[in-house]
Amino acid sequence: MDTQNYAKNAESAILAGLPRQKIVVGAKQLRKALDSGRVRQVYLARNADPAITEPIEALCRQSRVEYFWIRSMQDLGKACGIEVGAAAAAVVN
């Protein structure tokens, strides 16, 4: 299996369980959840504006919260069960 297909399959597996979790969608809601310590995992869209994703990535590192990069906002939005793209989402407690 080539590296690109492996990455695509790994991303699909990561996103597959997302709809069954308690999630927050959007940078503002995600920052609030990170500040409150409720976040278990974060998902960031690679094609989102870096002005949105980079501060969240920094907060994840600071808080030691695991984060994953997802190929597109459309893929992340779909995995979250919304009809629009999402720059960021998180699984919360």
PyMOL commands that set and color helices and strands:
alter all, ss='L'
color gray80, all
select helices_A, chain A and resi 3-16+18-20+27-36+50-63+73-79
alter helices_A, ss='H'
color red, helices_A
select strands_A, chain A and resi 23-25+39-45+66-70+88-92
alter strands_A, ss='S'
color yellow, strands_A
deselect
rebuild
show_as cartoon
